Amino acid sequence: MEKYDHKKIEQKWRERWEQANIYKTDEGQGQDKRKCYVLDMFPYPSGDGLHVGHPKGYIATDIYSRFKKMNGFSVLHPMGWDAFGLPAENYAIKNKVHPRVAVSKNIARFKEQLGRLGFNYDWSREINTTDPAYYKWTQWIFLKLLEKGLAYESHEPINWCPSCQTGLANEDLENGRCERCGSAVEKRPMRQWMLKITDYAERLLKDLDELEWPESIKESQRNWIGRSTGSEIKFLIKHFSRNNAELTQKIAEESQRNKINVFTTRPDTLFGVTFMAISPELAQKWLNVSWLPSEEVKKYIGDTLTTRATQSVKDNPEKTGIFSGVYATNPANQEDIPVWVVNYVLGDVGTGAIMAVPAHDERDYEFAKKFKLPIVEVIQGGDVSKGAYIGEGVLINSSQFDKLPSEKAKKKITEFVGGEMATTYRLKDWVFSRQRYWGEPIPVIHCDRCNVVPVPEKDLPVMLPEVERYEPTGTGESPLAAISEWVNTTCPTCGGPAKRETNTMPQWAGSSWYYIAYCISESLNPSAGGQVSIPISGQISKPEFRNNITRWLPVDMYVGGTEHATRHLIYARFWHKFLFDIGVVSTPEPFARLKNQGLIMGEDGRKMGKRYGNVINPDDVVEKFGADTLRVYEMFMGPFEEGQAWSADNMVGSRRFLEKVWRIAERMKEVRLAAASLTSGADVLRMLHQTIKKVTDDIENFKFNTAISQMMIAASAMETSGISRDDFKYFLIIFSPFAPHLAQELWENLGEHGFIYKSAWPQADETLAMKTVIRVAIQINGKVRDEMEVSAGITEAEIIPLALAREKVKLWISGKTTPKVLYVKGSLVSIVVT
């Protein structure tokens, strides 16, 4: 018997598949051709290459797309590179090479590694976010956002990473630190471009209900968007300390006609407001309009802002504050209440001011106790001598609203004080500028006469210039600002001298629409008939473009990590909805179905990384065991969504499974040579159809581990009892998505011509697939004491006497009172005795 030589087999079929170009997308012309767009979250090509944890999701989509292809679907399964941004630039700086050189080298390495694993990617649709033909479209989308008023300049304080030396969006932070390097983030006022993602907050929230996504991801997005329903209430500024009375008018202008606006979700507690708390940022705005508080107050504001610039709110600093000298009037009871400047109110949350209700808010309670401020209970249900009661209840100490339940009181009190019911969101506008070199240039021009002028579409793309030095400056200016020959240009409106925008886009820009790019890849390929030179507005109106977009979108199956829940997945949904609004795409959502793979940890149980020395290179595994073994092992480790630790010892089991399949085929080849025939026995035939049914259902539901387990059971039965050649071919077809090289080799060895990839998926005979005999556990007082095999269709009345008659069961119930017996159909007989 010939030995299973994975090296020879896998090399042979990789070359054959490439020569035949069998993975080129079938456009499926014809109305009856179903489509399935299967997509991985494309990788950024790091210099370290892949470790064995990276392919897990890629293997899953490969299995799924092969399965769909064999079920008659026209499948789009592409791959590309998210190559702009901080990861690539930081790697290039560290290794003292140009980012473009580093990216090109790293992509070649990734493709080499992916190629060895036998994936069915259509490489003719490969995209790269750093390709000018690609980022021409990224720039065009930005210009459309600008045109519609969704892109604007701001000078508000933003997150600044002192290590990466660039501004960051809130989504780029993890617990107040840069998610790339882990540095504590500062707040720094800076000119930057913003995108008004907040205009889409309600749609982003509402449409989550239509998506077949993990509930945990949808809940993460709901929390990030953070919809709150409450009331907007105005507090009149009563008076200032006497030496500032003449500045009332200036403060009034800043505070919207002498009032401080507050948003609250608990207007039912308004009678319990005993002070107001404002952020140091709001206090600074008052200073900017000539408010003259005491030197002590000014110092507190300055010191707190300085501290806050380098301290995360999540660090939970001790609550501090100072009386501002300003009073406001509680609109519910007309009482004067002091306004305090505090460190626990944020300037970029709500209005930067809160109504403080110590009796019913834990932070306010702690602050009031510390500074001996009044605590007035207005909701029954707690003991304010011990702590704040934050629940709802019946109102007390609230004048005519006493005895009302909280829910009714909210609207009535809001109306009573002239407030308005309102909805707010935690989501903030997207900080879109990066003060780095390696990113898409933002296509606008600054003219002293015309202000901000968009680059004309005919001049796209605005090319990133070649430079010798690209390290971040740390000054708030991009390295591009120093390239005068690139910066200085002519205003397209007036023809006068002007300067280009020197900030670049974030790494999330190119990935916010890349799934669309795969559908129109010929428009991004300079060798595809000159489409690149046609203005984008001209391309999107062409029937071919419309047909491709309508044909493939939305993505039917999207696979990637959970870390993108509140970054890429929100940004892409925002851009897609915008493109839907302007008629570029025809669906309101980009990704219909989402699956998240669990991490593969190192053998030590920690996340794989160079710092731990636990990285395992897939090249070494493929060399020793083969790509098919790696594929099967990673899918067999456990449930796809869960994390598991790598085990070289367990790899052997997957290899033995493949060797068993090989032996079955080899024996079949020997039988063929002897001109003998074999018919599958009834038990094997039944097992085969049960396996077809289970593997079919499990692949559709990403339960790859149980699909493999079932195939292992079937293989053992086939090896023991034998199977006919024709029936074994059915097994090879359902086996082929998991181990395509081996399946193809055995397919050929059995005399089949062509590629197994193009075979039709077998349909299970439902009669044969039904289990005729099942194993049922017998549980006595909660513990399994016996088990038995019975007919699958057995009734409760039939099974109970059989269970009670078993010898082991008799031993446990002898001498006990009449047992209570329950049958859980198909799995368990439960007996309770006393």
N, C-alpha and C positions, 0 to 999 in steps of 0.2 A: 504493500500500500504506500502510495506516494505521501510524503510529509507535507503538511501545510506550511508553505513558505510565504509569509506575509510580504516580505520585501519584494520578491519577484512579482507577486500578484498585484500588489498595489501600484508599483511602478508601471507595470504593463497597462493597467486600466486607466490610470491617470493620463498616460500618453494617448491611448485610444480615444478617450472621451474628448480630450482637447482637439485632437485631429478631426474628429467628427463634429465638433462644435454642438454637442447634443444639448447643452444647457442654454442655448440662445432662446430668448423668450418667444413663445408662440403667441402671436398677437390675437389668435382666435377670431379671425374675421368670420362673421356669421352671428346671427342673433341668438342662436341656441347654445353658443359656447360660453360656459360659465367661467368667471375669472376669480382668481385668488391672488391677492397682493400680500406677500409675506416679507416682513422686513425686520432686520436687526437694527438696534441703535448703533449707528456706525461708530467705529473707534477713532480716537485720536492716536496717531502713530507715534507712540513713545519709543525712545531709543532702546529700551530693554527688551522689546519684542514681547511675544505672548508667553504667559505661563499657563499651566494646565487649567487654571480657573477661568480664563478668558473664553475658551471655546464652548463652554457649557451651553450658553444661549444659542450660539451658532449651530451647534449640533442639533439642538431642538428644532430650530427653524428649517434646517436641512431635512430632517426627518419629516416634518410637517409638510413642507413644500413638495417633497417627493411623493408623499401620500396623496396630496391633492392632485398632483399631475397624473398619478396612476388612476385617480378617480374621475378623470375626464375634464379637469379644470385647466384653463389656460393660466399658467403661473408666472408671476413676476417676482423674482427673488434676486435682488441686486446687492451690491456692496460698494462702499466708497469710504472717504476719509475726511474726518473732521479735523483739519490740519492747521487752522488759524488759532490764535489765542495764547494764553499764558502757558499751558503745558509745553507746547512746542517751542515757544520763545525761551522759557526758562531752561529747557534742555539744551538749546543751542548756545545760550550764554555760558552754561556750565561747561560745555565741551568746546567752547571757543570756535564755533563754526556758524556760518550764516543759517538762519532758520530754513531758508529754502533748500539749502544743501542737506540739512539734517532731516527735513521732512521727506525729501526724495529718497534718501537712504533708508529711512525708517519704514516708509511705505513698501519699498522693495523687500525688506526683511519680513514684514507682516504678510505680504502676498505669498512669499515663499513658504512661510509656516502654514498659512491657511490652505495653500495648494496641496500640501501633504496630507490634509485631513479629508480630501475627497468631497468638498462642498460643491453644490450645484449652482453656484452664483453665475449670473449672466454678466461676465466681465465686460461685455461690449457697452454696458450702461454705467460703468464705473465713473464716479464723480469725485472731485477734490475741491474742497471749499476755497483753497488758495489759488485755483486756476482763474485767471482774469475773465475767461468766458463764463465761469460760474458766478464770480462775485459781481459781474456786471448786473446780474439779476438781483442779487442781494441789495446792491446800491439802488436799483430801480424801485424795489419794494420800499426802501427807506424814502425815496423821493415821493412815492405815492402817499406814504404816511404823512410826510411833511405837507403835501398838497391838501390833504384832508384835515389838517390841524391836529394830527395825532403825534407829531414830533415837534419838540420845542426846546429852546435853551433855558437853562435855569442856573441860578447862582446860590442855591440853598446848600447847607452843609450836607455832605455825602459821606459814605463809608470810604475810608482811605486805608489801604494796606501799606504800612511803612516798609515792608519787606519786598513785596511785588511792585511797590511804588506806582500804584494806580488806584483809581476809584473803582468801587465795587457796588453792585446792586445788593439789595437785602437778600435776594435769593442766593448770592454767592457766599453767604455767611453760614457758619455752623457754631451755634452758641456764642455769637459775638466775635468769632474769629474767622479769618480768611480760610475758606475751605480748601484752597490750594496749598498754602504753606503753614497754616495754623497760627499765624501771628495775630496778636490782639489788634483789632481794627480801631482806627481813630475817626472822629468826625472832623471834616475839613471843608470849609466853604470853598466852592470851586465852580468855575464855568463848566457846564456839561450839557450834553444832549439827553433829553428824556423822551420816553414813549408813553403815551397815555393809555396804558393797559387798563387803568381804572375805568375808562369808558366802557370796557367790555366786562366788568366785574360780574354784573348780574347774569349775563349770558354764559360766561364761563362757569358760573355756579349752577345755573338752572340746567344746562345741557349735560352736566355730569350724569344726570339720571338716565340719559339715553344710552350711555356707554356700557359695554360689557368689559369692565375693568375690575381688578381686585378692589373690594370695598375699602381696604386700608389706604389705597392710593387715592381713591375718590374722597375719602374722609380727610386725608392730608391736604388735598386741594381746597376742600371746603373750609378747613381751619385756616389755611393760608389766606384765602380770599376774605374770610372773617366777616361775614355779614352780620350786622347788629341792627336791631330795630329798637328805636327809642324815641326820645324827644330832644328837640333843640330849645333851650331855655336861655333867656337873656337876663343877666344880673346887672343892674344899674350901678355904676361907680358913684358912690355917695359923695365922698370927699377925700382929699389927700391931707397929709400933714401940712400944717399952716404955711410953711415956707414954700410949698409947691402948689398952692391953690391956683396961681395964675397959669399953670400949665395944664389945667383940666381940659381945655379945648384941644390941645395937641394930643393928649392921651386919648381923648374922645375919638379923634380921627382915626387913630390906630386901632381903637377898640370898638369901631363901628358905632358911632354916635353915642359915646359915653356908656357903652355896655360891654360886658364880657360875655361872649357866646360860649355855651357849654352844651355838649352832647351827653346825654345820660340814658342808660337803659332802665333806670329806676326812678322815674319821676314820682312814684308813689312815696318816696322817702324825702321829698323836697322840704317838708316841715322839720326834718331832722338835720338840715344843713346848718353847721355852726361855724364854718370858715370856708374860704375858697383857697385852692392851691393852684398856683401857676408855675409853668416850667421856667427855668432860667432863660431859655430861648425867647419866650414871650416877653419876659422881663427885659431882655436885651433890646427887643423891638421898641419897648417903651423908652428905654434910654436913648435909642436912636432918634426919637422925636422930642428930645430935651427934657425928659423926666429927670428930676433932681432928687433922688432919695438920699438917705444918709450915706456917709462914706462906708459904713459897716455893711449896708445893703449892697452897694455897688461892689464892694470887695467880695461879698458872698456870691453874687452873680458871676463875676469874673472867675473866681476860684472854682465854682461848680462847673462852669462851661469848660474850663481847662481840664478838670478831672474827668469830665464826661467824654472829652475828646479821645482819651486813652483808656477808658474803662467801659466794659460792656455792661449794659443794664442787667444782663443775665448774671453778672457777678454779684448781684443783690447787695449793693452797698448799704451801710447803715443809713437810715432815713435822717436827713438833716433839713433845716429850713430856717427862715428868718421872716419876721413880720415886715411887710413892705412899707407900712405907713399909709396904705390905701385901704379904704373900706368899700364894701359893696352892700347892696340891699337885697335881702332874700325876698323874691317876688311873692312868695306864698304868705309870709307873715309880716313883711315890711320891716323886719329887724335888721340892724346893721351887723355885718359880719366882717371880720378881718380877712384881708387877702395876704396870704403867705407865699413867698417864693420857696419852692421845695425841690429836692433832687429826685423825687420819685414820680414826678410828672414829666412826660416826654414832649418835646416841642413838635415832633413829627407824628404824634398820635392825636387824633381828634383835633381840637382847637388849641391844644397846649394849655388848657385850663380845665379844672374839674370842680364840681361842687362836692365838698367833703362832708360825708355823713358818717361820723365816727361810730355811731351805734350799729351801723349796718354795712360797714366795709372794713375789712381787716387791716388794710394799709392805713386808712384814716384813723382807725381805732388806736393802732400802735403809735401813730404820730400825735394824736390828741393826748394820749396818756403821757407821752414823753414831754410835751410842751404845756400840759395842764390846760387844755382847751375843753370847752363844754361838750358833753355827750348827751344827746337827747334821743330817747327811744321813741320811735314812731310806728314800728311794726311789732306786734305781739308774736312771741314764739321763742324768745331766748332770754338770756340773763346778761344784760350789758355790764353788770358789775364784774363779770368773768371774761367777757369777750364779745366781739361783734356778732350779731345774728344776721346772716346774709341771705336767709331764705325769705320767701314771700309769706304773707299772712293777712291779718286784719289790722287796719290802721288805728292808732291811738295818738293822742297829742297832735292831731292834725285838723283841728277846728271842725268845720262842717263835714269833713271827709272821714271822721271817726266811724269805725265799725264797717267801713267799706273793705272788701277784699282787694288785695294789691292789684290784680289784673284790671278790675273796674276803675280803681283809683288812678291808674296811670293816665288814662285818656282824660278823665274829668279834671285832674289837677293840671295837666298840660293846657287844657282849654282855659282853666281858671286864671292862669298866669300869662296867658297870651302866647304860649309856646306853640310849636308845631311838631307833629309826629314826623319822624325822619328815619332814613336808613343810611348807615355808614358801612364802610368796608375797611378791613385791616390792610388789604392789598394797597401797595404804594406804586406810583408810576415807576417805570423801569429806567434805572440809570444806565444809559446806553453808551456813554463815552468811556474809552480806556486811553490812558496816557502812555501807551506803549506803541512799539513799531509794528509788531507782527499781527496785523488785523486789517480788515477791509477799510480803506479810506472812506470817511463820511463825505458824500458828494455834494458839498455846499461850498460857496465862496462868500467871503466877508468883504463888503465894499463900504467905504466910509459914506458914500452917497446913497447907496441902495440897500444898505444893511445886509441881511442874509439873502443870498441869491442861490437857488438850486442850479446845479450843473445841468446844462441841457442834455436831454436824453441821447442826442446824436454824439455827445462827447463821452458817453459811458463806454467802457469802465474808466473810472479815475484810477490809474495804475499806481500801485505801491512802488515807490522809487527804489532802485538798488542803492544800498549804502554799505559803507565799511563798518561804521559803528552804529549800533542800534540799542545799546543798553538804555534802560529808563533813566530819566534825568533826576527824578525825585523832586522836581520843582513844581510839578503840576502841569508841565508842558510835555507833550509827546516829543520823542527824538526827531520827529518829522519837522518840528518847528525850526530846527537849525539848518535845514536844507533850503537855503534861500532860492535857489534856481527852481525848486519844485513849488515852494510856498507862494512865491510872487507870480501873479498871473493877471489876467485881464477880466474885468467884470463883464459877463455875457449880456448884461442889460444896458449899461451906459458906456461900456468900452473903456472906462477909466482903470487906474491901477487898483488891484485887489489882492487878497490873500486867500489861499486855500484853507479849509478846516484841517487842523493838524491832529486832532484826536482820531482814534480809530474805533471801529465797532468791537463789541465784546465777542468772545468765542461762541456765544449762543446765537449770534446772528445767522451764520451759515446753516446751522442745524435747525433753524426755525422753519425752513421750507425745503430741506433736502429731499424729503420723500416725494415732493412734486418733481424735483429735478430728474429723478429716475424715470419718470413717465415721459419726459420730453428731452431725453438725453441727446437726441440728434440736434437739438437747438443749442447745445452747449459744446458741441464737438466741431472744431474748425474744419475737420476733414469731411463733414457730413453735408456737403452741398452748399456751403456758404451761408447757412442759417445765422451764424453768429453775427454777421455783419448787418443783418436786418434789425432795425429798431424793435425793441421788445413790444411796444404798443402795436406794431404791425404784425408781429408773430402771434400774439394772443388772440387776434381776430381771425386767424386762418382756420379753416375747418379741420385741418390735420391736428392742430394744437388742441382745439376743443374736443375732438374725438379721443385723443390720447388721455386728456385729463378726465373726461367723463368715463372712459373705458376703465381706468385703473383705480381711481380714487373712490372711496377712502381706502386706506390700508386695512386689509382684512385681519391680519394678525401681526401685532407689533410686540417685539420681545426685547427686554432690557432690564437694567437694574432699578431697584427702588429708590436709589439716590437721586434720580431725576424727577421725582414726583412733583416737587415745587420749583423746579428750574426748567429744564428743557420741555417737559410736558405741558407746563403752563404757557411758556413762551410760544411754542409751536401752535398750540390751540388759539392763542391770541392772534398770531399772524394769519393763521388759516381763516379765522372768522373775518378778519379784515379783507383778505383776498376774496372770500366769498361775497362780502358786501360790494366789492368793486367788480365782481363778475369774472374773476380769473379762475376760480374753482367752483364746482357745482354742488358741493356738500358742505354742511355747516361744521362738521368735525373731521379731523384728519385721520384718527385712529379708532376704528370701530371696536376692535378687541385687543386687549393688552394682557400679556403674561410677564411676570417678573421671575427671573431665576434666582435661586438662593446662592450664596457665596460658597465656593470651594475653598476651605481653609487648608493651611499646611498640616503636615502630619502631627505637629505639636498643638493643633487646635487654634492657632492664631491666624489672623489674616495674612495671606502670602505677601511678602515684601522683602526687599534686600536687607532692610534693617534687622530682620529676624533670621536671615540666612535660611529661610525655609521655602524658597522658590523652586518649583519643579518645572523644568523646560519640557514642553510637549514633544520637542524633537527627540529627546532622549527616550521618551515613552514609546513614540512611534518606531524608533529604531529597534527597541528591544521587543515590544509586544505587537506593534502594528497599529495603524490608524483605526482600523475597525474595532480592535480591542479597546482602544481609548474611547471611541465613540460609545460603545456599548457600556463600558464601565461608568462613564460619567452620567449616563442616563439611568443606570441601575443603582447608583449610590443611595437614592432615596427620593422622596417626593420632589418634583422639579422646583417648587417654590421655596423649599427649605435648604438651609445650609448644611454642609457636611464636611468632615475632615478627610483629606486625601489619605489613602492607605495603599501602599505598594503591594502589600500582601493580598489585599482583596482584589487587586487587578488580575491575579492569577485565575480567579473564578470565572471572570469574563473571557479570558483567553481559552480556558478549558471548554466553555460553552461553544465557542467558535470552532475549536478542534473537533468537538462532537459532531457539529453540523458537517464539517469537512469529512469525517469518517463515514457518516451516513451516505454521503454522495459518492465517496470512493467505493464503498461496498456495492452501491447501486451500479457503478461503472463496471465492476467485476461481474455482477449478475448479467449485465447487458452483453458483455463479452462472451458469456457462457450461453447466450441466446435463451436465457430463462426469463420468465415473466413473474410478476408478483402483484397480488391484489391486496389492498389495504384491508386489515381486519376491521370488524365493526367497532371495536373499542378505539383503535387508532383513528379511524375515520371520524368517529364522534369527537375525539380529542382535537383533531385538525379543525373541524368546523367550530368547535367552542373557542379554539385559539384564534381563528380568523375573526370571529365576532368580537372577542375581547380586545385583540390588538387594534381592530378598527375603532372601537369605542374609546380605547385608551389613548390612541394617538390624537384623536379629535379633542380630547380633554386634557392633553399634556400629562397623562399618567404613564410616562414612559417606563418607569421602574416596574410597574405591575404588568405592562405589556411584555417586557423582557422576561419576567418571571414566568409568565404563561408560556412563552416560547421555549424556555428552558425545560419546563415540565413536558411540553409536547416533544421536544427533541429526545428526551430520555425515553419516552414511550416509543418513538419511532426507532430509536437505536435498539431497543429491546425486542420489539414485536415486528419491526419492518414496516415499510410503506411503499406504495406503488410509485413509479417514476412520475406519473402525471400528478398524483396528489402531492408529492414532494415539491413539485414545481410551484404549486400554490403556496406551500410553506416558504419557499425561497422568495416569492414576490413580497409577502408581508414581512419577511426578514430583511429584505434589501434596503429599506430606508435606514436601518440601523447599521448595517455592515455592507455598504454598497460594493466594495471591491470583491469581497469573498463571494457575495451572492452572484455577482456578474461572472466570476470565474466558474462557479459551479453550474450556472445557467448554460454557459458555453460547453462545459464538460458533459452536460446531459444532452448535447446535440442541438440546443436552441441557437438560432441565429438572431442577430440584432441585439439591442440593448434592453436589459430587464427593466430599466427606467421607463421605457415606453410601453410596458405591458399593462394590461387592465387589472385593476385591483379585484381580487376574488370576492364573491358574495357568499356569505355563510348560509348554509342550508339551516333555516331556523328550526326545523324539526330535529335535525342532528345536533344542532348547537344547544338544544335544551338539555340540561342535566337530568338524567334519569335517576341517578343515585346521589344522595348528599350525605355528608357527615354532620351529625348533630351532637353537640355537647350536652351532657347532663350535669346540671348544677344543683348541689344540695346545700341549702343555707348559705348561698353566695359563693361556694367554692366548687370548681369543676372536679367531679369524682369519677366520671366515666364518659364515653362517647360511643356512638353507634352509627352504622350506615343504614339508611332507610330510603324508600322511594321518594323522589322529589315532590310528588303530589300528595303525600300522606297528610291526613287530616289530624286535628287535635284529638278527636275521639279515638283514632286508630293508634296514635303514637304513645299516648299516656300509658295504656296497659303494657305496651312493649317496654317502655322505660322502667316502670315499676317492677317488671318481672326479671330484670337483669340482676345477676348474682351480686355484683358490686353494689348496686343500689340497695338491694335487700339488706346487706350488711349495715348500711348507714341508716336505714329507716326502721330496722327491726326494733320492736318494743316502744316505738314512738307513737304519738297520737296520729290520727288520720291526716296524711299529708295534704298540703295545698299545692296543686300542680298547675303550671302555666306553660303553654307552648308558644315560643316566639318562632313563627313560621320560617323554616329554612335554616335555623341556626342553633336553637337552644330549647331544652326542656328544663324549667326551673322548678325545683321541689323545695318546699319549706316545711320542716317538721319541728315539733317542740317536745 
